[in-house]
């Protein structure tokens, strides 16, 4: 009996430690993202936007979308919900599709993946709304 309580305590303590560690990692990632946003803004201010080439814009877009995916990932670390996971995956796939020059098959796979994620999100959201109505 005491072994079971000790095992439960150790498991609970380990779970709390992991939660705190996730928050620490989230804070570190957020600090890095803040510095990267500053770098992104300063690079836009220093460059001449009117003479920006498509390559420059592609680099800017890549950096900006990477920061958005990073922010969504921090949100996922703070709140473990299926909706947040699906949003992170959709943004990561969308970023890859927009920034990279994918061939037709890869683009088709990306679109199919996003459609699948949207269907999963709708199903999960509908099931939660349905459960909430059932509880009333």
Beta strands, then each sheet from edge to edge (+ up, - down):
end
